[in-house]
Amino acid sequence: MSRMVQCVKLGKEAPGLERQPYPGELGKKIFDKVSQEAWQAWLRQQTILINEYRLTPIDPQHRKMLEGEMEKFLFGEGSAQPAAFTPPN
């Protein structure tokens, strides 16, 4: 049986993550309060950001930007789509 969490992103109880997906306090907060479904939505958004802004996750500045967007996406007002982004049909 899956571990259930009250997902802050979806506003409902849903299956939680199996392990902490990110290091530190932010990772613990995600593990405790974000569902698998919301995490998958973030991974899709992260891919868009990496591709559109041509980010390199190894670069500390890029990683810091992605971390900020992750917090906004999961716990805040949401992460905005890049201005030039056009969703595939």
Buried (B, 14 or more C-beta within 10 A) or exposed (E): EEEEBEBBBBEEEBBBBEEBBBEEEBBEBBBEBBBBEBBEBBEEBBEBBBEBBEBEEEEEEBEEBBEEBBBBBBBEEEBEEEEEEEEEE
